[in-house]
């Protein structure tokens, strides 16, 4: 895992067309980020993806 430190307003580029920007940071050790990516790139929060996979597994 690559770990980077960024300030509000700074952006990380992934490949040629995915950009992750730090929008806001607060004292509760959390940050709001914005992701700019092509529409065909699926972006999911891992806890939602994990839940969907578990529900699909139980349904089988």
VOBAZA-972363 format. One record per atom (N, C-alpha, C, O): residue in three letters; x, y, z. Coordinates in steps of 0.05 Angstrom, whole numbers, padded with zeros to 5 digits, always signed. Example, Ala and Ser with C-alpha at 12.3 -4.5 7.8 and 13.67 -1.06 7.14 Angstrom:
2
ala+00264-00114+00156
ala+00246-00090+00156
ala+00264-00066+00156
ala+00285-00066+00169
ser+00257-00045+00142
ser+00273-00021+00143
ser+00258+00001+00157
ser+00268+00023+00161
This chain:
60
unk+00017-00023+00000
unk+00000+00000+00000
unk+00018+00025+00000
unk+00037+00027+00016
unk+00011+00043-00017
unk+00025+00069-00018
unk+00010+00088+00000
unk-00014+00090-00001
unk+00025+00101+00018
unk+00013+00120+00037
unk+00024+00147+00031
unk+00049+00151+00031
unk+00006+00166+00027
unk+00015+00193+00020
unk+00002+00213+00039
unk-00020+00208+00050
unk+00014+00235+00044
unk+00003+00257+00059
unk-00004+00279+00039
unk+00013+00288+00024
unk-00028+00289+00040
unk-00037+00311+00023
unk-00051+00331+00040
unk-00063+00325+00061
unk-00051+00356+00031
unk-00065+00378+00044
unk-00091+00383+00028
unk-00094+00375+00005
unk-00109+00397+00041
unk-00135+00405+00028
unk-00128+00419+00002
unk-00111+00437+00001
unk-00141+00410-00019
unk-00137+00422-00045
unk-00117+00408-00062
unk-00115+00412-00087
unk-00101+00390-00050
unk-00081+00375-00066
unk-00093+00350-00078
unk-00112+00339-00067
unk-00082+00342-00101
unk-00094+00320-00117
unk-00073+00299-00122
unk-00049+00304-00124
unk-00083+00274-00123
unk-00066+00251-00131
unk-00077+00241-00157
unk-00102+00239-00160
unk-00060+00235-00176
unk-00069+00224-00202
unk-00062+00194-00202
unk-00041+00186-00194
unk-00082+00178-00211
unk-00078+00149-00214
unk-00082+00143-00243
unk-00103+00148-00255
unk-00061+00133-00255
unk-00061+00128-00284
unk-00064+00155-00299
unk-00054+00175-00290
unk-00077+00154-00322
unk-00080+00178-00338
unk-00105+00193-00332
unk-00107+00217-00339
unk-00126+00180-00320
unk-00152+00194-00319
unk-00167+00191-00293
unk-00192+00195-00293
unk-00154+00185-00271
unk-00167+00184-00245
unk-00153+00203-00227
unk-00128+00202-00224
unk-00168+00222-00215
unk-00157+00242-00198
unk-00172+00241-00171
unk-00196+00240-00170
unk-00157+00241-00149
unk-00168+00241-00122
unk-00158+00267-00109
unk-00134+00272-00106
unk-00177+00283-00100
unk-00171+00309-00088
unk-00181+00310-00060
unk-00204+00302-00054
unk-00165+00320-00042
unk-00173+00324-00014
unk-00190+00350-00013
unk-00180+00371-00020
unk-00215+00347-00006
unk-00233+00370-00005
unk-00234+00384+00022
unk-00236+00408+00024
unk-00233+00367+00043
unk-00236+00378+00070
unk-00224+00358+00090
unk-00225+00334+00085
unk-00213+00369+00111
unk-00202+00352+00132
unk-00212+00363+00159
unk-00214+00388+00162
unk-00218+00346+00178
unk-00227+00356+00204
unk-00212+00343+00227
unk-00195+00325+00222
unk-00217+00352+00250
unk-00202+00342+00274
unk-00210+00314+00283
unk-00197+00303+00301
unk-00230+00302+00271
unk-00238+00275+00278
unk-00224+00254+00262
unk-00234+00232+00259
unk-00201+00261+00251
unk-00185+00242+00235
unk-00200+00231+00211
unk-00198+00208+00204
unk-00215+00248+00199
unk-00229+00240+00174
unk-00225+00262+00153
unk-00218+00285+00159
unk-00229+00254+00128
unk-00226+00273+00106
unk-00247+00268+00086
unk-00256+00246+00082
unk-00256+00289+00072
unk-00274+00287+00050
unk-00256+00288+00025
unk-00239+00305+00022
unk-00261+00269+00007
unk-00246+00268-00018
unk-00265+00269-00041
unk-00288+00261-00040
unk-00254+00279-00063
unk-00269+00279-00089
unk-00254+00262-00108
unk-00229+00262-00109
unk-00269+00246-00124
unk-00256+00229-00143
unk-00267+00236-00171
unk-00291+00236-00175
unk-00249+00241-00189
unk-00257+00247-00217
unk-00246+00223-00233
unk-00222+00219-00235
unk-00264+00209-00246
unk-00257+00185-00261
unk-00276+00182-00284
unk-00298+00192-00284
unk-00268+00167-00305
unk-00287+00162-00327
unk-00312+00147-00317
unk-00311+00132-00297
unk-00334+00152-00330
unk-00360+00139-00321
unk-00359+00109-00321
unk-00374+00096-00305
unk-00342+00097-00337
unk-00341+00068-00338
unk-00324+00056-00315
unk-00322+00031-00313
unk-00312+00072-00298
unk-00297+00063-00275
unk-00316+00062-00251
unk-00327+00082-00242
unk-00320+00038-00240
unk-00337+00034-00217
unk-00322+00042-00192
unk-00299+00033-00187
unk-00334+00059-00175
unk-00322+00067-00150
unk-00342+00060-00128
unk-00364+00070-00127
unk-00333+00043-00109
unk-00349+00034-00087
unk-00335+00037-00061
unk-00310+00032-00059
unk-00349+00045-00040
unk-00338+00043-00013
unk-00336+00014-00006
unk-00354-00002-00011
unk-00313+00005+00006
unk-00309-00023+00011
unk-00330-00035+00029
unk-00337-00059+00025
unk-00340-00021+00049
unk-00360-00032+00067
unk-00386-00038+00052
unk-00399-00058+00058
unk-00393-00023+00032
unk-00417-00028+00016
unk-00412-00051-00003
unk-00429-00068-00007
unk-00388-00052-00015
unk-00381-00074-00033
unk-00381-00101-00017
unk-00391-00121-00026
unk-00369-00101+00007
unk-00368-00125+00024
unk-00396-00134+00031
unk-00402-00158+00030
unk-00414-00115+00038
unk-00441-00122+00045
unk-00456-00134+00021
unk-00470-00154+00024
unk-00453-00123-00003
unk-00466-00133-00027
unk-00456-00161-00033
unk-00472-00179-00041
unk-00430-00166-00030
unk-00419-00193-00035
unk-00430-00213-00016
unk-00436-00236-00023
unk-00432-00205+00010
unk-00443-00223+00030
unk-00472-00230+00024
unk-00480-00253+00027
unk-00488-00210+00017
unk-00516-00215+00010
unk-00518-00233-00014
unk-00536-00251-00014
unk-00501-00230-00034
unk-00502-00247-00057
unk-00494-00276-00050
unk-00505-00295-00060
unk-00474-00278-00032
unk-00466-00305-00023
unk-00488-00319-00008
unk-00493-00343-00012
unk-00502-00305+00010
unk-00524-00316+00025
unk-00547-00324+00007
unk-00561-00344+00012
unk-00552-00308-00014
unk-00574-00314-00032
unk-00569-00339-00049
unk-00588-00351-00059
unk-00544-00346-00053
unk-00538-00370-00069
unk-00544-00396-00056
unk-00540-00417-00067
